[in-house]
Amino acid sequence: MSTTTIRLEDALKARVLAAAERAGTTAHGFMLDAIARNVEQSEIDSAFDALADQRWEQVQSSGKTVAWDQAKSYLTARAQGVPVRKPAARSSGTPAK
C-alpha cells in the first residue's frame, strides 16, 4: 500500500472531520470511502458512455430506430409496472449521420 498526501483547506478539513464523526468513522476512512465511491461512479459513467457509443454506431449503420411516440408509450407503461412488449426498431430509409 502506498501513501498519498493531500492538502485540504482548513474549512474543508473541518467539514470532513464533522462528516466522519457523524458517520462514525475516522477522517481517513471517510476520505477513502469518498474516493472509492467517486472512482466507482467514474467507472460506471465510462461503461455507460461506451455502451451509448456502441448503440449509436448500431443506429447509424442500420438506420433502424423506434418512433418517439412508441418509445414514450413503452417507457410510460414500464414505469407504471404494466407488462408491455418492447417496440421493434424499424428502418427509416437512410442511416442517420
C-alpha positions, 0 to 999 in steps of 0.5 A, a space after each residue: 500500500 502506498 501513501 498519498 498526501 493531500 492538502 485540504 483547506 482548513 474549512 474543508 478539513 473541518 467539514 470532513 472531520 464533522 462528516 466522519 464523526 457523524 458517520 462514525 468513522 475516522 477522517 481517513 476512512 471517510 476520505 477513502 470511502 469518498 474516493 472509492 465511491 467517486 472512482 466507482 461512479 467514474 467507472 460506471 459513467 465510462 461503461 455507460 458512455 461506451 455502451 451509448 457509443 456502441 448503440 449509436 454506431 448500431 443506429 447509424 449503420 442500420 438506420 433502424 430506430 423506434 418512433 418517439 411516440 412508441 418509445 414514450 408509450 413503452 417507457 410510460 407503461 414500464 414505469 407504471 409496472 404494466 407488462 408491455 412488449 418492447 417496440 421493434 426498431 424499424 428502418 427509416 430509409 437512410 442511416 442517420 449521420 
